[in-house]
Amino acid sequence: MKPLIDVPELEARLAAGQRTVLLDVRWVLGDPHGHEHYLSEHLPGAAFVDLATELSDPAVPDRGRHPLPSPEQFQESARRWGIRNGDLVVAYDDSANMAAARLWWMLRDAGLAEVYLLDGGLAAWRAAGLPLESGPVQPTFGDVELGSGHMPVADAGAAARWAGSGLLLDARAGERYRGEVEPVDPRAGHIPGAVSAPTAGNVDAAGRFLPPAELKRRFEHLGIRVGTPVAVYCGSGVTAAHEVAALELAGFRAALYPGSFSEWSNRPELPVATGPEPAGGIPDSGRGGTRAGNSAGAGGSVAL
């Protein structure tokens, strides 16, 4: 299933009156005013999604800064956003889909078949000269039935094994991977054996995903081949979902480590490495139990 919808396709769909749920995930680390930005301008009819309270449980050291909510809580939120069974859902933000990808991944994991990221997000819609609106949107309560377990997931133990026998990608900025700076987590560095693959390398200057062929070349340079088991982490499991979407565009299926480095670095028994290379692995790109789901294998922003 493709993860993207572009502006012309979405505009045509809305003009034809096809049922489409638009969800605005306006959130950036260090900016607590996402809802205010949404109220100022958003796509017509888009409902606001609060990443901190609706796409995450409260922070717990041994689960990370943005633990996933329970399936029951998530279903309640999805109904509050107006999602009904059979709906097509489009998520977007104003930060190259770095936050919206979290919602995309969660809805896919919950079994929603037609959920997409608006390629380029709000900036692409605005650049096309299309109308925006302000103020809140209160959707009619939906009836969607959501499940869980439709996307592959890795825990800390599986991430460590992936770093040794498959490929574990670190989606944070390169300086955080190398341990030169750590603004939020208790230890600096990366999971030993992980390969640096900053999410900023997935998009162009306008915030649109690179073409699939370019993404494929990028990930192949990092060591991915057809059949390679791949898992991804970031700071707290948010922008790692963006990397999962980019990998899907490139033709690779990857597991997400939801706790990510915020969980790993809070566990003193787990080792942390520093420097530009994984031990015995592939150099830093410089660009910036397991749940099997449907099987994990082939098939500068701050990473949160």
C-alpha positions in Angstrom: 0.0 0.0 0.0 1.4 3.4 -1.0 1.9 5.8 2.0 1.4 9.1 0.1 -1.2 11.1 -1.6 -0.2 14.3 -3.5 -2.0 17.7 -3.5 -3.6 17.3 -7.0 -5.0 13.9 -6.1 -6.4 15.1 -2.8 -7.8 18.3 -4.3 -9.6 16.2 -7.0 -11.0 13.8 -4.4 -12.3 16.7 -2.3 -13.8 18.5 -5.3 -15.6 15.3 -6.2 -17.1 15.1 -2.8 -15.5 11.7 -1.9 -15.5 10.9 1.8 -12.1 11.9 3.1 -11.1 12.5 6.7 -8.3 15.2 7.0 -6.2 15.1 10.2 -3.8 17.9 11.1 -0.9 16.7 13.3 0.8 20.1 14.0 3.6 19.3 16.4 7.3 20.0 16.6 9.7 19.3 19.4 10.2 22.5 21.4 7.1 24.2 20.1 4.1 23.7 22.4 1.8 25.8 20.2 0.7 23.3 17.6 -3.0 23.8 18.4 -2.7 27.6 18.0 -1.0 27.1 14.6 -3.8 24.8 13.6 -6.4 27.3 14.6 -4.7 30.0 12.6 -4.9 28.0 9.4 -5.5 24.5 8.2 -6.9 22.5 5.3 -10.7 23.0 5.1 -12.5 20.5 7.3 -9.3 19.1 8.9 -9.6 18.1 12.6 -6.7 18.6 15.0 -4.8 15.7 16.4 -2.7 16.3 19.6 0.4 14.1 19.3 1.3 14.5 22.9 -2.0 13.4 24.4 -3.8 11.4 21.6 -0.9 9.6 19.9 1.1 9.0 23.1 0.7 7.9 26.7 2.5 10.1 29.4 6.3 9.6 29.4 7.6 6.7 31.4 11.4 6.2 31.6 11.2 2.5 30.8 8.8 3.1 27.9 10.2 6.3 26.5 9.0 9.9 26.0 6.1 9.0 23.8 4.8 5.5 24.6 2.0 4.2 22.3 -1.5 4.5 23.8 -3.6 1.4 24.3 -5.6 0.2 21.3 -8.8 1.1 23.2 -7.6 4.7 23.8 -6.6 5.1 20.2 -9.9 3.9 18.8 -11.7 6.4 21.0 -9.5 9.2 19.6 -10.0 8.0 16.0 -13.8 8.1 16.5 -13.5 11.6 18.0 -11.7 12.7 14.8 -14.7 11.5 12.9 -13.3 8.3 11.3 -15.9 5.8 10.2 -15.4 2.3 8.9 -14.3 2.4 5.2 -13.1 6.0 5.3 -10.0 7.2 3.5 -7.8 9.2 5.9 -5.2 11.8 5.0 -2.7 13.1 7.7 -0.4 16.1 7.3 1.6 18.6 9.3 3.8 21.6 8.6 7.1 19.9 9.2 7.7 17.5 6.2 5.3 14.9 7.7 7.8 14.2 10.5 4.9 14.3 13.1 2.1 13.2 10.8 3.9 9.9 10.0 3.3 8.9 13.6 -0.5 9.0 13.0 0.0 7.3 9.6 1.9 4.4 11.2 -0.5 4.0 14.1 -3.6 3.9 11.8 -1.8 1.4 9.6 -0.9 -0.7 12.6 -4.5 -0.5 13.7 -5.6 -2.1 10.4 -6.9 0.9 8.5 -6.3 0.1 4.8 -6.6 3.6 3.3 -4.5 6.1 5.3 -2.0 8.4 3.6 0.4 11.2 4.2 -0.1 14.4 2.2 3.2 14.7 0.4 4.7 18.0 1.3 2.1 18.6 3.9 0.5 22.0 4.6 3.4 23.8 2.7 2.6 21.9 -0.5 -1.1 22.8 -0.2 -0.3 26.4 0.4 2.2 26.5 -2.4 -0.6 25.3 -4.8 -2.6 28.3 -3.9 -5.5 26.3 -2.5 -7.8 27.6 0.2 -7.2 27.3 3.9 -9.5 28.0 6.8 -9.1 29.0 10.4 -10.8 28.0 13.7 -11.7 24.6 15.2 -13.4 21.7 13.4 -15.7 19.5 15.4 -16.3 16.3 13.4 -19.3 14.1 13.9 -18.3 11.2 16.1 -17.2 8.2 14.0 -17.7 4.4 14.4 -14.4 3.0 13.2 -13.4 -0.4 14.6 -9.6 -0.5 15.0 -7.3 -3.4 15.9 -3.6 -3.7 16.4 -0.5 -5.6 15.3 -0.7 -5.0 11.5 2.8 -3.4 11.3 6.0 -5.0 12.5 7.4 -3.8 15.8 10.6 -4.3 17.7 11.3 -4.0 21.4 14.7 -3.3 23.0 15.8 -6.9 22.8 14.8 -7.3 19.2 16.5 -4.0 18.3 19.7 -5.3 19.8 19.4 -8.5 17.8 18.6 -6.6 14.6 21.8 -4.5 15.0 23.8 -7.7 15.0 22.0 -9.8 12.4 20.0 -7.4 10.2 20.0 -3.7 9.9 19.0 -1.2 12.6 18.6 2.4 11.4 18.9 5.4 13.7 16.7 8.2 12.2 17.9 11.0 14.4 20.3 13.8 13.3 23.8 12.6 12.8 25.3 14.7 15.7 22.9 12.9 18.1 23.8 9.5 16.7 27.5 10.3 17.1 27.0 11.5 20.7 28.2 15.0 20.1 25.0 16.5 21.5 21.9 15.1 23.3 19.2 17.7 24.1 16.6 15.5 25.8 17.7 12.0 26.6 19.9 10.9 29.6 22.8 9.5 27.6 24.3 10.6 24.3 25.2 8.2 21.5 23.4 5.4 19.7 22.4 1.7 20.1 25.6 -0.3 19.3 25.6 -1.6 15.7 22.9 0.9 14.5 23.5 2.8 11.3 22.9 6.5 11.0 20.1 7.4 8.6 18.6 10.8 9.5 15.1 11.4 8.4 16.1 14.7 6.8 17.6 12.6 4.0 14.2 11.2 3.0 12.8 14.5 1.8 13.7 17.4 -0.6 14.1 21.1 0.2 10.3 21.5 -0.1 9.6 18.7 2.4 8.4 16.2 -0.2 9.6 12.6 -0.1 12.3 11.9 -2.6 11.3 9.7 -5.5 11.2 6.0 -4.7 14.3 5.2 -6.9 16.3 7.8 -5.0 15.1 6.5 -1.7 16.0 3.0 -2.8 19.5 4.0 -3.7 19.9 5.8 -0.3 18.9 2.7 1.7 20.9 0.4 -0.4 23.9 2.5 0.2 23.2 2.0 3.9 23.2 -1.7 3.5 19.6 -2.7 2.8 19.0 -5.5 0.3 15.9 -7.5 -0.5 15.4 -9.8 2.4 17.4 -7.8 4.9 15.5 -7.6 8.2 15.3 -3.9 9.0 14.2 -2.0 12.1 14.1 1.8 12.8 14.3 3.9 15.9 14.7 7.6 16.7 14.5 9.6 19.9 11.0 8.6 21.0 9.4 6.7 18.2 7.9 9.6 16.3 10.1 10.4 13.3 11.1 6.7 13.0 7.7 6.3 11.6 8.7 8.7 8.8 11.6 6.5 8.0 9.3 3.4 7.9 7.2 5.3 5.3 10.3 6.2 3.3 11.4 2.6 3.4 8.0 1.5 2.2 8.3 3.9 -0.8 11.7 2.4 -1.6 10.2 -1.1 -1.5 11.4 -2.3 1.9 9.3 -3.2 4.9 10.7 -2.2 8.3 9.8 -2.7 12.0 9.5 0.3 14.3 11.0 0.4 17.8 8.4 2.6 19.6 10.4 3.2 22.8 13.5 4.2 20.7 16.5 5.9 22.3 14.5 7.6 25.0 13.7 4.1 26.3 17.1 2.6 25.6 19.1 5.4 27.2 17.0 5.2 30.4 18.0 1.6 31.0 21.5 1.6 32.5 22.1 -2.1 31.7 21.9 -1.4 28.0 25.1 -0.2 26.3 25.4 3.0 24.3 28.0 3.7 21.6 29.4 7.0 20.3 31.3 8.0 17.2 30.6 7.9 13.5 30.4 4.2 12.8 28.6 1.1 14.2 31.1 -1.5 15.4 32.1 -3.5 12.4 29.3 -1.8 10.4 28.6 0.8 7.7 29.8 4.4 8.2 27.5 7.2 9.4 25.7 8.5 6.2 26.5 12.1 7.2 23.1 13.1 5.9 21.9 14.7 8.7 10.5 -9.9 21.7 9.6 -8.8 18.1 6.1 -8.5 16.8 6.2 -9.8 13.3 3.2 -8.1 11.9 3.2 -8.7 8.2 7.0 -9.6 8.5 9.9 -7.2 8.7 12.1 -7.7 5.7 11.9 -6.7 2.1 8.7 -6.2 0.6 18.2 18.7 9.4 15.2 18.0 11.6 15.4 16.8 15.1 14.3 13.1 15.3 11.9 12.8 18.2 
